[in-house]
Amino acid sequence: MTGNSLNHASLLAPEWLAVPADLNALQDPLWAAGVARNDAGELAIDGIPVSELQRQFGTPLFVMSENDFRTRARAFSDAFNDAFADICGGVDVYYAGKSFLCTAVVRWVEEEGLRLDTASGGELAVAHRAGIPGADVALHGNNKSDGEIHRALDMKLGRIVVDSLAELERVARIAATRGETAKVMLRLTPGVHAHTHEFIATAHEDQKFGLSMAGDSTDVAGLSAAEEAVAAAAGFESIELLGLHCHIGSQIFEPDGFALAAEKLLRFLAAMQEKYSIVMPELDLGGGYGIAYTPVDTPRPPAEIAQAMAAVVRSTCAELGITAPRISIEPGRAIVGSTTFTLYEVGTLKTVRVDVPGPDESAENVTHPRRYVSVDGGMSDNARPVLYDADYSAILASRTSEAAPQLSRVVGKHCESGDIVVRDVYLPEDVAAGDLLAVPGTGAYCWALSSNYNYLARPGVVAVRDGSARLIVRGETEQDLLNRDMGV
Ligand SMILES: *Cc1c(COP(=O)(O)O)cnc(C)c1O
């Protein structure tokens, strides 16, 4: 196929990957607002060229648009508040801090009227340092320590999301010894698992999170773990039971799974309110809203998801004859994921020959080239391809090119053959050492999951706002890498 200018498609490319009509163009849903090529053809954010960012901050570098973060945060808040206004007066949106957390981000979250979801004492420490009121913070986790529970009570958290019966008892006891009341939600497993385009519904859960809603999941005859926890919570004086919580998965595009989970939880909530003569005023439907990593991903606008969920909450509450609880949601990826790209410098290039079956059965194997483009980071700054087989996309950022598309694999510099940044992408044939590549969609679960494998320093995060760039997390230095080595 080489030399055929009409078709540069490689037999090694996955079916979903099309040869872009224009290799220099930024494909739309993947990039933050404010990212565009400048007149010289270089990628720029709010007018700041990537070469300038590299000069100031080095590579690899996470480059984040603060305006885009704020816009996406507001978009979720506005869409859900509109859709639920007449059902429960609006929605509380908790940004899931585990996707990307630092004090600057906590302040943006607060300034945009959102709240904050945390999952550990360390994340609470960041929230505390940023100065967000504890009332606007939630704490998750399937294995909270006593220290974390104390910290949550010290900070007077708005909610502790309890994950097991044993933890409920522990929270009740710790709050009682302090002479306080803990605000608690119970995390349930509704048996709805969603993944991207489908969801599956099962009675029993086989995972570590939450309290099972299946009827025979405890020693107490006929009671589910979820019901046993509701009954226990209602009986503890040191527990204020706010309501129920679920989180059905991540990177989900279709709203049906969220809607089914909402319906299941509402039915359970109504039954428990009646049986135990209690009121649970809140229902949290978790996060998991998907984003575009490649051009074939098709995330829905927040309004579409909000309306689908609102329709189910409205009709289910009407059918059950209950007052709708106050709804909350916990988007992480969908707020921060697309705000950020990672900037890398290209180093070694290598083309290997790969045998693939010929076009028809009788034909012999044909050999196809695959080009490996090494960059100065890798699995230490983006573990998602290794962890989840996640796909990404990349473009040549430091310049445009009129060269032909070549199927490429962007890889890191770690001693690991699985160290892949972008498994399959068409890049210009003339990409060379010293060029800059940008990988979009790296705002969520990349910096957060970063490591020091091979003693690589973790990259910094730059926030760009209204044409100026500032470090919100500095990159590590060699001294940082050596700091904890006791040398004894
Ligand atoms: C991870 C997580 C979220 C956020 O998930 P996203 O896919 O980033 O939206 C929300 N709630 C809980 C309980 C989580 O564990």
The ligand as an SDF file (V2000), in Angstrom:
LIG
                    3D

 15 15  0  0  0  0  0  0  0  0999 V2000
  -14.3920    7.1880   40.5660 C   0  0  0  0  0  0  0  0  0  0  0  0
  -15.6760    7.5800   41.1750 C   0  0  0  0  0  0  0  0  0  0  0  0
  -16.4130    8.6300   40.6310 C   0  0  0  0  0  0  0  0  0  0  0  0
  -16.0030    9.3730   39.3870 C   0  0  0  0  0  0  0  0  0  0  0  0
  -15.9970    8.5790   38.2560 O   0  0  0  0  0  0  0  0  0  0  0  0
  -15.7610    9.2520   36.8130 P   0  0  0  0  0  0  0  0  0  0  0  0
  -15.7780    8.1180   35.8740 O   0  0  0  0  0  0  0  0  0  0  0  0
  -14.4430    9.9410   36.8590 O   0  0  0  0  0  0  0  0  0  0  0  0
  -16.8760   10.2180   36.5940 O   0  0  0  0  0  0  0  0  0  0  0  0
  -17.5610    8.9900   41.2890 C   0  0  0  0  0  0  0  0  0  0  0  0
  -17.9890    8.3440   42.4020 N   0  0  0  0  0  0  0  0  0  0  0  0
  -17.3030    7.3320   42.9390 C   0  0  0  0  0  0  0  0  0  0  0  0
  -17.8040    6.6670   44.1610 C   0  0  0  0  0  0  0  0  0  0  0  0
  -16.1330    6.9070   42.3440 C   0  0  0  0  0  0  0  0  0  0  0  0
  -15.4640    5.8820   42.8730 O   0  0  0  0  0  0  0  0  0  0  0  0
  1  2  1  0
  2  3  1  0
  2 14  2  0
  3  4  1  0
  3 10  2  0
  4  5  1  0
  5  6  1  0
  6  7  2  0
  6  8  1  0
  6  9  1  0
 10 11  1  0
 11 12  2  0
 12 13  1  0
 12 14  1  0
 14 15  1  0
M  END
$$$$
